[in-house]
């Protein structure tokens, strides 16, 4: 009689893995693969990369998933190669060619057009996107040959840097606000140049303060032991490091974890003077270690209002 195969027990690991997503993988498929390799109970990502795109995809495990939304709002930085002269129905290499033009463009013309796309701009979301209309993603309508009216939205292009131009390929660095579609930016630049365009490559290099240089690939993860994979995890508060910190003594820490609003008097070990989002730690007397308790809003008159709380002692 065959013995039933024992399912591997998933582990309650907590932390952040910076993955270099490979081309051709959806963000969700990459997450599922990494979750399996780390044998984790709970995991989530911090905003999708298109399958044709590569680069930085922060993955959150355990308690870190509570703070993944913070990176959705963060600025993103990309390097992209725009293929001038060919337009596709998806705005990237995955679509079908719908228009071609000769490309007789000078660098001076490119520089003049790029200036039009810096700062706050209006951008119409693409049909090939996950935005929903009546509960259905736009890309499903697009695959049925249906084009819907979309309202232009304001996005901010903080940096649009010319890197090089080797006709018909234009390489750019872009730092932008949340909700920006680089595919649409590439198309709009091509249209402004009078020749159309689509993205040939797209690589994300920064998400907020997180950088591509600290990433690991799926191939590298596959070659590692489970212990080595766990050792790569950044702590939960890696997602919050851009926020000022508040240090609480053990008594205030207990009240904070009960969800109570706290008046930061002399009992608090340390807190910033500016109001707004903060990360909160328990500071043990006469010890250099501190434990993340969660995030909060520091309000007027030194009132600390809890937001998201850490529920486990083991935070990796």
Secondary structure, DSSP 8 states (H G I E B T S, - for coil): ----------B---EEEEEEE-TT--HHHHHHHHHHHHTBS-EEESS---TT-EEEEEEEEGGGGGGTHHHHTS-EEEEEEEEETEEESSSSTTS-EEEE------HHHHHHHHGGGSEEEEEE--SSSS-EETTEEHHHHHHTT------EEEEEEEEEEEEEEETTEEEEEEEE-TT--HHHHHHHHHHHTTS-EEEEEEEEEEETTEEGGG-B-HHHHHHS-HHHHHHT-B-GGGGSTTSEEEEE-HHHHHHHHTT--EE--TTSSB--SS-EEEEEEEE-TT-S-EEEEEEEEEEGGGEEEEEEE---S---
